[in-house]
Amino acid sequence: MAGWEVGYGLADQFRNEWDNRFRPMTNAWHQNRDQYDGTASRIDFVHSVGVRYEANADSSVDAGVGEGRRYRRNAQVAATRAWRIANSGTVSATGYALWGRYEAALGPTAAPRSEWHVSTSVAYATGPFTVSLGFGATHSPDSGEMNFRLTPWANSDNRNQIQTWGQLDDFVWDGTRVLKAAASYQIGSYVGMPGLAIGISGIQGWAMKNPGRGTTSANEIDLSMTYDVKEGPLKGVGLGVFPARLRTNGFYGKSDRNDVKIIASYSKTF
């Protein structure tokens, strides 16, 4: 109403994509499945409320709070603003922050501490070219890797707007400071294939707390080539190839890895 949206949601069960039914949420990743039956405590429900205000197509802010009953509470805010520069392009800025804290009853520690993540980015787009730069910081002493959910991993989904994420890692480990630079170019008009684009991003994280070994760093390079059919009988077909390379320098939380994703899609409006 008048640019405002308010929403509330509640759930008491969750189904993973690898499971065949909904199950109660618990304070352990396995949801008491199979041989783990009964070893974790139930989280009765998760619920959250959010409000969003969109002043216009170039400016919005939203905020929300949520609770996983007796397990964890989170609060987050995100804002974006764009400035259109006549004959030069568009500059847009986005900021995101999340605060969280476990509860002693079902959380992993009897003396929970506050945790937070902040990240921001600035992007410039002109014609077929877009470039962006982002910075992020995370403090998550109890989670290790920042928990954006209201339950442990695999017990619920989450919504976040991390501005410095990578294809192979989100770079939200305790202590992490991270920079991300990215660029993309719509090259289709130059090669006779409208809808063809290429992209690259580089991520450097440092000050990642490595238990018993001080701090370490990690870096990632992501590439992309996407093609969206704009005209003809195949209009709506999309194809993307996304290679990625992650190096973690002996970090306890994640190993080095290489990956190539191939994603095909089709959309149709009826």
PLY file of the C-alpha trace (Angstrom):
ply
format ascii 1.0
element vertex 270
property float x
property float y
property float z
element edge 269
property int vertex1
property int vertex2
end_header
0.00 0.00 0.00
1.50 3.36 -1.11
4.91 1.75 -1.59
4.80 -0.26 1.67
4.74 -4.04 2.07
4.42 -5.95 5.34
4.71 -9.71 5.64
4.68 -12.41 8.31
5.50 -16.10 8.03
5.55 -19.13 10.34
6.63 -22.73 9.75
6.96 -25.79 11.98
8.40 -28.29 9.47
10.88 -28.24 6.59
11.62 -30.52 3.64
15.07 -30.67 2.10
15.46 -31.19 -1.64
17.11 -34.56 -0.95
14.28 -35.73 1.32
10.88 -37.22 0.51
8.76 -35.52 3.20
8.50 -32.61 5.59
10.11 -33.15 9.00
10.23 -31.23 12.28
13.15 -28.82 12.54
15.86 -29.60 15.09
19.02 -28.06 16.53
21.22 -30.40 14.45
21.63 -30.59 10.68
20.22 -34.13 10.32
16.62 -33.43 11.48
16.75 -36.71 13.46
16.76 -38.72 10.25
17.71 -42.40 10.03
20.41 -43.40 12.51
20.28 -39.96 14.19
16.68 -40.40 15.35
16.08 -38.71 18.70
19.60 -37.32 19.14
18.62 -33.67 18.51
16.08 -31.39 20.17
13.10 -30.06 18.26
12.74 -26.40 17.32
8.98 -25.91 17.66
8.70 -23.31 14.89
10.38 -20.44 13.08
8.65 -17.16 12.34
9.56 -13.76 10.99
8.06 -10.39 10.19
9.34 -7.90 7.64
8.56 -4.49 6.23
9.66 -3.01 2.90
9.33 0.48 1.48
9.94 1.19 -2.18
9.91 4.93 -2.72
10.40 4.47 -6.47
12.08 2.14 -8.93
15.49 3.48 -7.87
15.19 3.39 -4.08
14.08 0.81 -1.52
14.72 -0.32 2.04
13.54 -3.39 3.89
14.00 -4.79 7.38
12.97 -7.91 9.23
13.27 -9.83 12.49
12.87 -13.54 13.06
13.15 -16.27 15.66
13.77 -19.99 15.68
11.96 -20.86 18.88
14.50 -21.17 21.75
17.34 -21.57 19.21
18.26 -18.30 17.46
17.12 -14.75 16.72
18.12 -12.68 13.68
17.46 -9.15 12.49
18.46 -7.67 9.16
18.17 -4.56 7.02
18.97 -3.89 3.38
18.80 -0.70 1.34
19.53 0.22 -2.26
19.63 3.48 -4.17
20.37 4.25 -7.81
21.32 7.53 -9.46
20.77 7.94 -13.18
23.39 10.13 -14.82
22.18 11.69 -18.05
23.94 10.17 -21.07
26.48 8.46 -18.81
24.80 5.49 -17.16
23.59 4.52 -13.70
25.37 4.33 -10.35
23.75 2.11 -7.72
24.69 1.43 -4.10
23.49 -1.39 -1.87
24.04 -1.97 1.83
23.16 -5.04 3.90
23.53 -5.90 7.58
22.44 -8.85 9.72
22.63 -9.31 13.49
22.10 -12.69 15.12
22.39 -14.42 18.46
21.78 -17.97 19.64
19.56 -18.72 22.62
21.03 -20.79 25.44
18.13 -23.25 25.59
18.76 -25.00 22.25
21.77 -23.16 20.84
25.33 -24.50 20.60
26.66 -22.57 23.61
25.49 -21.78 27.13
26.84 -18.21 26.88
25.85 -16.96 23.42
27.50 -13.90 21.90
26.23 -11.41 19.35
27.14 -12.07 15.72
26.94 -9.77 12.70
27.65 -9.43 9.01
27.80 -6.25 6.95
28.48 -5.86 3.24
28.07 -3.11 0.71
28.62 -2.63 -3.00
28.69 0.13 -5.61
27.99 -0.62 -9.28
28.20 1.42 -12.45
26.34 0.45 -15.61
26.53 2.09 -18.99
25.17 0.52 -22.13
26.30 -3.11 -22.30
28.99 -2.73 -19.61
28.65 -3.13 -15.83
31.35 -2.96 -13.17
31.05 -3.24 -9.38
33.11 -3.20 -6.20
32.04 -4.60 -2.83
33.37 -4.90 0.73
32.18 -7.16 3.53
33.01 -8.02 7.16
31.79 -10.81 9.44
31.91 -11.49 13.18
30.49 -14.92 14.04
32.28 -16.39 17.09
29.61 -18.99 17.87
28.65 -20.03 14.32
32.13 -20.11 12.78
30.50 -19.52 9.40
27.78 -16.90 9.81
24.32 -18.47 10.20
21.69 -16.51 8.24
19.01 -19.07 9.14
16.83 -19.35 12.24
17.83 -23.01 12.57
21.01 -24.98 11.78
21.83 -25.61 8.13
19.48 -28.11 6.43
16.60 -27.31 8.80
15.29 -24.20 7.04
16.03 -21.82 4.20
17.22 -18.25 4.52
17.01 -14.93 2.71
20.08 -12.76 2.55
21.57 -10.05 0.38
25.30 -10.70 0.83
27.09 -8.30 -1.49
30.44 -10.13 -1.59
29.45 -13.76 -2.17
31.21 -16.15 -4.52
30.04 -19.16 -6.48
31.98 -21.56 -4.25
31.94 -19.69 -0.93
30.07 -16.77 0.63
33.15 -15.49 2.54
31.21 -15.04 5.80
33.49 -16.96 8.18
34.33 -15.49 11.58
36.74 -12.58 11.26
36.60 -12.40 7.46
37.18 -9.15 5.64
36.53 -9.41 1.92
36.73 -7.39 -1.29
34.91 -8.34 -4.48
35.39 -6.75 -7.92
33.20 -7.78 -10.84
32.52 -6.82 -14.44
30.20 -8.03 -17.18
29.73 -7.16 -20.84
26.89 -7.80 -23.25
28.92 -8.81 -26.30
26.07 -10.26 -28.37
25.59 -7.26 -30.63
29.25 -7.43 -31.68
29.15 -11.09 -32.71
25.66 -11.29 -34.16
24.18 -13.12 -31.14
21.99 -10.70 -29.15
21.68 -11.92 -25.56
25.25 -13.21 -25.27
27.19 -11.91 -22.23
30.45 -12.64 -20.45
31.45 -11.84 -16.88
34.28 -12.12 -14.38
34.62 -11.52 -10.65
37.56 -11.71 -8.28
37.20 -12.12 -4.51
39.91 -11.73 -1.86
39.17 -12.59 1.77
41.56 -12.19 4.68
41.66 -12.28 8.53
39.67 -15.56 8.44
40.05 -17.16 11.87
41.71 -20.55 11.56
41.41 -22.26 15.01
44.80 -23.13 16.44
46.60 -21.60 13.47
45.89 -17.87 13.69
44.30 -16.32 10.62
44.41 -17.14 6.94
43.15 -15.88 3.60
41.20 -17.20 0.63
40.53 -16.09 -2.91
38.12 -16.98 -5.67
37.77 -16.29 -9.39
34.39 -16.73 -11.06
33.75 -16.60 -14.80
30.47 -16.67 -16.69
29.12 -16.89 -20.21
25.37 -16.63 -20.65
23.08 -16.62 -23.66
19.40 -15.65 -23.65
17.46 -16.14 -26.86
15.68 -12.84 -27.57
13.68 -13.64 -30.70
12.20 -16.51 -32.69
10.60 -19.83 -31.70
13.23 -20.42 -28.98
12.62 -17.07 -27.28
12.87 -17.56 -23.50
15.58 -20.22 -23.65
18.67 -19.47 -21.57
22.02 -21.21 -21.22
24.87 -20.38 -18.86
28.35 -21.76 -18.17
29.93 -20.75 -14.84
33.52 -21.87 -14.09
34.96 -21.07 -10.65
38.21 -21.54 -8.75
38.60 -21.31 -4.95
41.85 -21.39 -2.96
41.71 -21.40 0.86
45.36 -21.76 2.02
44.78 -24.50 4.58
41.60 -23.02 6.04
39.78 -25.42 8.38
36.28 -24.66 7.08
36.67 -25.32 3.36
39.08 -26.99 0.96
40.41 -25.82 -2.39
38.06 -26.62 -5.23
37.32 -26.06 -8.90
33.84 -26.17 -10.31
31.92 -25.67 -13.56
28.16 -25.19 -13.48
26.04 -25.47 -16.62
22.52 -24.11 -16.24
19.77 -24.29 -18.86
16.43 -22.56 -18.40
13.22 -21.77 -20.21
10.66 -19.13 -19.31
7.27 -18.48 -20.80
4.63 -15.93 -19.92
1.02 -17.10 -20.31
0 1
1 2
2 3
3 4
4 5
5 6
6 7
7 8
8 9
9 10
10 11
11 12
12 13
13 14
14 15
15 16
16 17
17 18
18 19
19 20
20 21
21 22
22 23
23 24
24 25
25 26
26 27
27 28
28 29
29 30
30 31
31 32
32 33
33 34
34 35
35 36
36 37
37 38
38 39
39 40
40 41
41 42
42 43
43 44
44 45
45 46
46 47
47 48
48 49
49 50
50 51
51 52
52 53
53 54
54 55
55 56
56 57
57 58
58 59
59 60
60 61
61 62
62 63
63 64
64 65
65 66
66 67
67 68
68 69
69 70
70 71
71 72
72 73
73 74
74 75
75 76
76 77
77 78
78 79
79 80
80 81
81 82
82 83
83 84
84 85
85 86
86 87
87 88
88 89
89 90
90 91
91 92
92 93
93 94
94 95
95 96
96 97
97 98
98 99
99 100
100 101
101 102
102 103
103 104
104 105
105 106
106 107
107 108
108 109
109 110
110 111
111 112
112 113
113 114
114 115
115 116
116 117
117 118
118 119
119 120
120 121
121 122
122 123
123 124
124 125
125 126
126 127
127 128
128 129
129 130
130 131
131 132
132 133
133 134
134 135
135 136
136 137
137 138
138 139
139 140
140 141
141 142
142 143
143 144
144 145
145 146
146 147
147 148
148 149
149 150
150 151
151 152
152 153
153 154
154 155
155 156
156 157
157 158
158 159
159 160
160 161
161 162
162 163
163 164
164 165
165 166
166 167
167 168
168 169
169 170
170 171
171 172
172 173
173 174
174 175
175 176
176 177
177 178
178 179
179 180
180 181
181 182
182 183
183 184
184 185
185 186
186 187
187 188
188 189
189 190
190 191
191 192
192 193
193 194
194 195
195 196
196 197
197 198
198 199
199 200
200 201
201 202
202 203
203 204
204 205
205 206
206 207
207 208
208 209
209 210
210 211
211 212
212 213
213 214
214 215
215 216
216 217
217 218
218 219
219 220
220 221
221 222
222 223
223 224
224 225
225 226
226 227
227 228
228 229
229 230
230 231
231 232
232 233
233 234
234 235
235 236
236 237
237 238
238 239
239 240
240 241
241 242
242 243
243 244
244 245
245 246
246 247
247 248
248 249
249 250
250 251
251 252
252 253
253 254
254 255
255 256
256 257
257 258
258 259
259 260
260 261
261 262
262 263
263 264
264 265
265 266
266 267
267 268
268 269
